[in-house]
């Protein structure tokens, strides 16, 4: 098994749990790289860095996927990016704390495709549930657990 340095890669443009990521990273002394298409403020801390990529289609996803490996914990809501990162050996968490796994990603991709077809056909369908306090708590626990596993 290949061991690489643990780190957190964040799909940052629409990530609702950046503050939670920083808290866990500080406590665990794990570097965080926030990747986005546009600049925004990050904490001035030696463990936190930001990468601003071009606004090209999937530029942030490509940057993250190219660096995802067995040491990375990737935080994203993007199912296709999650799939790419899982294939590279990374641990992947949704901002709700739900882990993407090799056994769950196929169903998530299929559901995504069905929903896209329904929207393309003009069907009015609801989006994801609003982000809740319980999601934040679940995410904190899932990230901490993932980092403990990666450190082994």
N, C-alpha and C positions, 0 to 999 in steps of 0.2 A: 504494500500500500504506500502510495506517495504521500508524504506529509509536507505541507507547505505552511508558511506563516499564516495564522488565523487573521482574518480581516473581514470587515463588513463593507460590501459594495451596495450602494443605495441608488435605486432608480428615483432620482430626487425631484423631478418636476412636479409631481402631484402626490408626493409621499406625505401622508398625514401624521406620521409617527417619527419624524426626524428628532424631535426633542427626546423621545424615549430611547432612540438609538444612541444618542450622545450619552445619556445617563448610564446605560448598560456598558457602553464602550469605555467610559471613564473608570467605572468600577472594575471592569475586567482587563483594563489596559490593552484594548484591542483597537487598532487603527480603523478609521472610517473614511471611505472615499465616497463623496456625494457627487453623482454624475447627473448633469442636466444640460438642456439646450439653451438655458439662459442663466445669467448669474443671479444669485440671491445670497443673502447673508448666511454665513456659517459661524459657529463659535471660533474665537481666536484661541485655539488649543492645539498643542503639538500632535494630538492623535487624530485631528479632523482636517481633511483636505477636500478641496472641491476641484472637479474637472468640468469645464464647460466645453461641450462639443458643438459642432456646427448644427444648424437647425435642419439638416438633411434628414430625410425619412429614416427612422430607426438608428440614427447616429449614436444616441446614448445607449440604446440596446446593444448595438454592435460593440461599443467600447467595453461595456460590462461583460458581454458574452466572451469576448476575446481574452478577458482576464479572470474569468470564473474558473476555479479549479478546486481541488480537494480542501484547500484552506479557506475558501471563501464562503461567507454566509451572504447571500444576495437577498435584498428586500425589494420586492416588486409586486405590483398587482397585474402586470402584463403576463398573460398565460404563455404566449409564444416565447417571450424572453425566459420565463421560468423553465420551459422545456429545454431551451438551448443550454441554460446553466446547469440543469440536472444532468444532461448528457455529458457535460464537462466535469462532473463530479462534485459540484457545489451543493451546499444546503440552501434551499430556497424557501423564504417565508413571505406570505402576503402580509400587508399592513394590518390585517385583522388578526394575525397570529396563526392563521391556518397554514400548515406546511404544505408545500407542493412536493409530491413524492413520485417516484417512478411508477407506482401503482395508481396514483390519482391523476396524473397529468393527462393521460389519454382521454379520460372522461371529461376533464375540464376543457380540453381542446375541442372535443366533439360538441359540448354544450355551447361553447363560444361560436362555433360554426353554425349551429342551429339558430341561435339568437340572431346572428348576422343575417341569415337567410330570411328570418321572420321580419326583421327590420327592413330589409331590402324589398320585401313583398308588401310593405306598407302597414304591416301589423303594428299596433301601438302596444308596446310591452314595457313593463317597468324596468328600471335599472336596478343596480344593487341596493341593498338596504342601506340606510344612512349609517355613517360611521358612529359607533356608540362608545361610551365609557368602558363597557365590558370588552370591546374589541381592543382598546388601548391596553387594558390589563392583561388580556390574553396574549397580546403581542409581546409585552415586556417579559412574560414568563417564557414564551416560546423562544425569544431571542436569547435569553439567558441560558436556557437549556441547550440550544444549538451551539452556543459558544463553548459551553462546558464539554460537549461531545467533540467539537473540533479541536479542542486543546489536548485531548487524549492522544 
